Amino acid sequence: MEPFIALIASFVLFRAAGLAGLSYFDGWQPSLQAAAAVMILLAASGHWGKRRPDLIRMVPRVFPRPGLIVTVTGWLEIAGAVGILIPVVSGAASVCLAVLLVAMFPANVRAAREKLTIGGKPVPDLPVRTLLQLVFLAAVLLPALFPQAL
């Protein structure tokens, strides 16, 4: 839930900054891109530190070396979060992040079905997690699908 809260709160903050005259955030697209970057970076931070063992447990058993998978996906999330803020690559970064979110969804399914925890907190049930995933996909894809008019 923390990434969702970060997404919404930072979008409101960035949108307010745009309305207050900060030109970078002029329009909903750059505000949503920046908010998605905040959300993705927050999620990536869990790939190291005390939440790492929880994320490793989420990786479906069919995949070898779950620790490596968690590390690589964390780095990919960081790269994508930075990429969506760079105009020349933001569209490609958005698509890559969407693919990554879809590829990681089986781990979320496993966590929900097995009632795993992250940081001692239970993961959301599968319907809630699916809805959150759709919101996250929209957050990374909408600015790319509807770029800001110049």
Secondary structure, 3 states (H helix, E strand, C coil): CHHHHHHHHHHHHHHHHHHCCCHHHCCHHHHHHHHHHHHHHHHHHCCCHHHHHHHHHHCCCCCCCHHHHHHHHHHHHHHHHHHCCCCCCHHHHHHHHHHHHHHHHHHHHHHHHCCCEECCEECCCHHHHHHHHHHHHHHHHHHHHCCCCC
